[in-house]
Amino acid sequence: MQLNSMEDFQRDISYRLLKQGDGTALLTATMKDRFHDVLLEVRVEVATMKIISAEADFRKSPTPDCRNVSARMAELNGFVIGRGLQRKVSEALGGSTGCGNMRNLLMGLLPLALNLGAAAGFTDEAEMLDAIHEKLVGTCAGYVAPPESKGGEGV
């Protein structure tokens, strides 16, 4: 049986967060598939979680018009990552001149900055994970309740 390019399709997405020496963090996302090769870069001020810059480089896309969404990335500049994130991303990159792929990439990438903020000052990985858990309680199924006590005492 002969399959067309959508019947046998693979998309690879990768996220990276790298704290910089100047108090910022560079968050990058890549998306590669048969039709796309996209690099998304967002620079965030770590102390405030404010987006300093957001850029998308469409190295390969299904149409030349896909690249037009790059100009809309600047609408994220100045936004503080936290409450209202999904709404802001939808406002900036929604509609007929937006891009669902960019929205999806951003919604996977930007919350990593919150983890960075919650992990600040820790070198021990277990303590860091506990701090992240404590600061992100209520944000997802993994952080429904406060972290369990290490002393073995029940609550």
C-alpha positions as CSV (number, residue, x, y, z in Angstrom):
1,M,0.0,0.0,0.0
2,Q,1.4,3.4,-1.0
3,L,1.0,6.1,1.7
4,N,1.0,9.8,1.0
5,S,3.1,12.2,3.0
6,M,0.5,12.8,5.7
7,E,-0.3,9.1,6.1
8,D,3.3,8.4,7.1
9,F,4.2,11.6,9.0
10,Q,6.6,12.4,11.8
11,R,7.1,15.7,13.6
12,D,10.0,16.3,16.0
13,I,9.8,19.1,18.6
14,S,12.6,20.1,21.0
15,Y,12.7,22.6,23.8
16,R,15.8,24.1,25.5
17,L,16.2,26.6,28.3
18,L,19.6,28.1,29.0
19,K,20.2,30.6,31.7
20,Q,22.6,33.4,30.6
21,G,25.1,35.3,32.7
22,D,23.3,38.6,32.2
23,G,20.2,37.7,34.2
24,T,18.2,36.4,31.2
25,A,17.3,33.0,29.9
26,L,17.2,31.9,26.3
27,L,14.4,29.6,25.5
28,T,14.5,27.8,22.2
29,A,12.1,25.5,20.5
30,T,12.6,23.7,17.2
31,M,10.0,21.9,15.1
32,K,11.0,19.7,12.2
33,D,8.9,17.6,9.9
34,R,8.5,17.0,6.2
35,F,7.2,20.5,5.6
36,H,8.7,22.6,8.5
37,D,12.1,23.5,9.9
38,V,11.3,26.3,12.5
39,L,13.5,27.8,15.2
40,L,11.7,29.8,17.9
41,E,13.8,31.9,20.3
42,V,12.4,33.7,23.3
43,R,14.6,35.8,25.7
44,V,13.2,36.2,29.2
45,E,14.3,38.4,32.1
46,V,14.7,35.7,34.9
47,A,13.9,38.0,37.9
48,T,10.6,39.2,36.5
49,M,9.7,36.5,33.9
50,K,9.2,39.3,31.4
51,I,9.6,38.4,27.7
52,I,12.3,40.7,26.3
53,S,12.2,39.3,22.7
54,A,10.5,36.6,20.8
55,E,11.5,35.6,17.2
56,A,10.6,32.8,14.8
57,D,12.8,31.7,11.9
58,F,11.0,29.7,9.3
59,R,13.8,27.9,7.6
60,K,11.3,25.7,5.8
61,S,7.6,26.0,5.6
62,P,4.7,24.7,3.5
63,T,4.0,28.2,2.0
64,P,6.0,31.4,1.9
65,D,3.1,33.1,3.8
66,C,3.9,31.0,6.9
67,R,6.9,33.3,7.5
68,N,4.5,36.3,7.9
69,V,3.7,35.2,11.5
70,S,7.3,36.1,12.5
71,A,6.3,39.8,12.7
72,R,3.5,39.0,15.2
73,M,6.0,37.4,17.6
74,A,6.9,41.0,18.8
75,E,3.4,41.2,20.4
76,L,4.7,39.0,23.2
77,N,7.5,41.4,24.2
78,G,6.9,42.8,27.6
79,F,4.4,40.1,28.7
80,V,5.2,38.6,32.1
81,I,5.0,34.8,31.9
82,G,2.3,33.6,34.3
83,R,-1.5,34.0,34.5
84,G,-3.1,34.8,31.2
85,L,-0.3,33.1,29.2
86,Q,-2.6,31.1,27.0
87,R,-4.8,34.1,26.4
88,K,-1.9,36.3,25.4
89,V,-0.4,33.7,23.1
90,S,-3.8,33.3,21.4
91,E,-4.2,37.0,21.0
92,A,-0.8,37.4,19.5
93,L,-0.8,34.4,17.2
94,G,-4.4,33.4,16.7
95,G,-6.8,33.9,13.8
96,S,-6.3,33.7,10.1
97,T,-2.9,35.6,10.2
98,G,-1.6,33.6,13.2
99,C,-0.1,30.1,13.4
100,G,-1.3,27.1,15.4
101,N,2.1,25.6,15.3
102,M,3.7,28.7,16.9
103,R,1.0,28.7,19.6
104,N,1.7,25.1,20.4
105,L,5.4,25.6,20.5
106,L,5.1,28.6,22.8
107,M,2.7,26.8,25.1
108,G,5.2,24.0,25.6
109,L,8.2,26.3,25.8
110,L,7.2,29.3,28.0
111,P,6.2,27.4,31.1
112,L,9.8,26.2,31.4
113,A,10.7,29.7,32.5
114,L,8.4,29.3,35.5
115,N,10.4,26.1,36.4
116,L,13.6,28.1,36.1
117,G,12.3,30.7,38.5
118,A,11.1,28.1,41.0
119,A,14.4,26.3,40.9
120,A,16.5,29.4,41.5
121,G,19.2,29.1,44.1
122,F,19.2,25.3,44.3
123,T,22.1,23.0,43.5
124,D,20.7,19.7,44.9
125,E,18.3,18.2,42.4
126,A,15.9,16.7,44.9
127,E,15.6,20.0,46.8
128,M,15.1,21.8,43.5
129,L,12.3,19.4,42.5
130,D,10.6,19.9,45.8
131,A,10.9,23.7,45.4
132,I,9.4,23.5,41.9
133,H,6.6,21.3,43.3
134,E,5.8,23.7,46.1
135,K,5.8,26.8,43.9
136,L,3.7,25.2,41.2
137,V,1.0,23.6,43.3
138,G,-2.3,23.8,41.6
139,T,-0.9,24.3,38.1
140,C,-1.3,20.7,36.8
141,A,-2.1,17.2,37.8
142,G,1.5,16.5,39.0
143,Y,1.3,19.4,41.5
144,V,-2.2,19.0,42.9
145,A,-1.1,18.9,46.5
146,P,1.9,20.2,48.4
147,P,5.0,17.9,48.3
148,E,5.0,15.0,50.7
149,S,7.1,15.4,53.9
150,K,10.4,13.6,53.7
151,G,10.2,12.8,57.4
152,G,7.8,9.9,56.8
153,E,5.0,11.6,58.8
154,G,1.5,11.4,57.3
155,V,-0.7,14.4,56.9
